[in-house]
Amino acid sequence: MEFSMMFMISFSVLILCSSLAYGQVAMSTSPTPSPSPAPTPAYTNLKDLLSVAGPYHKFLDYLESTKLIDTFQIQANNTVEGITIFVPKDNAFKALKKPSLSNLTDDQLKSVLLFHALPRYYALADFNDLSERGPISTLAGGQYTLQFNDDSGTVRLDSGWSKAKVTSAVHTSKPVAVYQVDKVLLPEAIFGTDIPPTPAPAPALGISPSADTPSAAKSEETGSSSKPSSSGSSSPRIMMNSGIWTQLVLAFLGGWLVLFF
């Protein structure tokens, strides 16, 4: 009887240990969930966007004729930084009389178009920080920079030659931001040579030179030098006249002496 009881207890303990060991093995072999991949940014077709977003046909035509639409597209979707584009409406190009884009070389025209883009995505809230950072480099690089000014939510751009402002946000989904501007951005690096020189102030009329001017000083020197020359020339004449009178007086006295003696 005691042997049967001991056997049952031992058998129960064995089954319990086996169950615990199996549970630990099952927990250790359960698969670990893998992290979900980061969402891929949506591809933005700039040609389609500019074609339907507004009257930006002239700007788009320039991008396609110069093949820069591919440069903008690569910067938009093949870089981590993204792109920010400032696009003028068609009537902004029509308003250009002088200077005109028709007289530019191919390289200059490309620089003007690249001047309308920043090599990074900027939301509207970022322009306040840009206004405090000074000139910002554009996709044209080098000396092609823009100065930003956020005036109570109105974003203004200064190219050094022309001033424009952002009138609306066309597309602001990262990594592409497109903003409409009211004027074509003209870089000073290209159009700065057309700035007319500031005319020199005209001299005042009817004002005689003062005594301390070179001309007055020269005239004084001339006058002072002429005075001694005139006095010097008159002194020999006086001496000559006095000599003649002396000779006449002596001759007269000599004649009287001859007559009386």
Backbone hydrogen bonds, N-H to C=O, Kabsch-Sander energy under -0.5 kcal/mol:
donor,donor_aa,acceptor,acceptor_aa,energy
5,M,1,M,-2.0
6,M,2,E,-2.2
7,F,3,F,-2.0
8,M,4,S,-2.1
9,I,5,M,-2.2
10,S,6,M,-2.3
11,F,7,F,-2.2
12,S,8,M,-2.3
13,V,9,I,-2.2
14,L,10,S,-2.0
15,I,11,F,-2.0
16,L,12,S,-2.2
17,C,13,V,-2.2
18,S,14,L,-2.0
19,S,15,I,-2.0
20,L,16,L,-2.0
21,A,17,C,-2.3
22,Y,18,S,-2.1
23,G,19,S,-2.0
24,Q,20,L,-2.0
25,V,21,A,-1.9
26,A,22,Y,-2.2
27,M,23,G,-2.2
28,S,24,Q,-2.1
29,T,25,V,-1.5
30,S,27,M,-0.8
45,N,43,Y,-0.6
46,L,44,T,-0.9
49,L,45,N,-2.3
50,L,46,L,-2.7
51,S,47,K,-1.5
52,V,48,D,-1.6
53,A,49,L,-1.9
54,G,50,L,-0.6
56,Y,50,L,-0.6
56,Y,54,G,-2.3
60,L,56,Y,-2.2
61,D,57,H,-2.6
62,Y,58,K,-2.0
63,L,59,F,-2.0
64,E,60,L,-2.3
65,S,61,D,-2.6
66,T,62,Y,-1.7
67,K,64,E,-0.7
68,L,63,L,-1.2
69,I,63,L,-1.6
70,D,67,K,-0.9
71,T,67,K,-0.6
72,F,68,L,-2.5
73,Q,69,I,-2.0
74,I,70,D,-2.5
75,Q,71,T,-2.1
76,A,72,F,-1.8
77,N,73,Q,-2.1
78,N,74,I,-2.4
83,I,175,P,-2.4
84,T,118,L,-2.0
85,I,177,A,-3.0
86,F,116,H,-3.2
87,V,85,I,-0.6
87,V,179,Y,-2.6
89,K,181,V,-0.8
90,D,55,P,-2.0
92,A,89,K,-1.0
93,F,89,K,-1.0
93,F,90,D,-0.6
94,K,90,D,-1.6
95,A,91,N,-1.4
96,L,93,F,-1.1
97,K,95,A,-0.7
103,N,100,S,-0.6
104,L,101,L,-1.3
109,L,105,T,-2.4
110,K,106,D,-2.1
111,S,107,D,-2.0
112,V,108,Q,-2.0
113,L,109,L,-2.0
114,L,110,K,-2.7
115,F,111,S,-1.4
116,H,113,L,-1.6
117,A,114,L,-1.4
118,L,84,T,-3.0
120,R,118,L,-1.7
121,Y,81,E,-2.4
126,D,123,A,-1.3
127,F,124,L,-1.1
130,L,126,D,-1.8
131,S,127,F,-1.8
132,E,129,D,-1.0
133,R,130,L,-1.1
136,I,146,L,-3.2
138,T,144,Y,-1.7
139,L,114,L,-0.9
139,L,117,A,-3.0
140,A,114,L,-0.6
141,G,138,T,-1.4
144,Y,141,G,-2.0
145,T,143,Q,-1.4
146,L,136,I,-2.3
147,Q,158,D,-2.3
149,N,156,R,-1.9
151,D,149,N,-0.9
151,D,154,T,-2.9
152,S,150,D,-1.0
154,T,151,D,-1.7
155,V,153,G,-0.7
156,R,149,N,-2.5
156,R,154,T,-0.5
157,L,164,A,-3.2
158,D,147,Q,-2.4
159,S,157,L,-0.5
159,S,162,S,-2.7
161,W,186,L,-0.5
162,S,186,L,-0.6
164,A,157,L,-2.6
166,V,155,V,-2.7
167,T,165,K,-0.5
167,T,180,Q,-2.6
168,S,180,Q,-1.1
170,V,168,S,-0.7
170,V,178,V,-2.1
171,H,178,V,-1.9
174,K,172,T,-0.6
176,V,173,S,-2.4
177,A,83,I,-1.9
178,V,171,H,-3.3
179,Y,85,I,-3.0
180,Q,168,S,-2.5
181,V,87,V,-1.6
182,D,165,K,-1.5
186,L,184,V,-0.6
188,E,159,S,-1.2
190,I,187,P,-1.1
191,F,187,P,-2.4
192,G,188,E,-1.9
194,D,191,F,-1.5
195,I,192,G,-1.3
208,S,206,G,-0.6
213,T,210,S,-1.5
217,A,213,T,-2.5
218,K,214,P,-2.4
219,S,215,S,-2.2
220,E,216,A,-2.3
221,E,217,A,-2.3
222,T,218,K,-2.3
223,G,219,S,-2.4
224,S,220,E,-2.7
225,S,221,E,-2.0
226,S,222,T,-1.4
227,K,223,G,-1.3
229,S,225,S,-0.8
230,S,226,S,-1.6
231,S,227,K,-2.0
232,G,228,P,-2.1
233,S,229,S,-1.4
234,S,230,S,-1.1
235,S,231,S,-1.1
237,R,233,S,-0.5
238,I,234,S,-1.4
239,M,235,S,-1.9
240,M,236,P,-2.2
241,N,237,R,-2.1
242,S,238,I,-2.0
243,G,239,M,-1.5
244,I,240,M,-1.6
245,W,241,N,-1.8
246,T,242,S,-1.6
247,Q,243,G,-1.8
248,L,244,I,-1.9
249,V,245,W,-2.1
250,L,246,T,-2.1
251,A,247,Q,-2.1
252,F,248,L,-2.2
253,L,249,V,-2.2
254,G,250,L,-2.3
255,G,251,A,-1.8
256,W,252,F,-1.7
257,L,253,L,-1.8
258,V,254,G,-1.5
259,L,255,G,-1.7
260,F,256,W,-1.9
261,F,257,L,-1.5
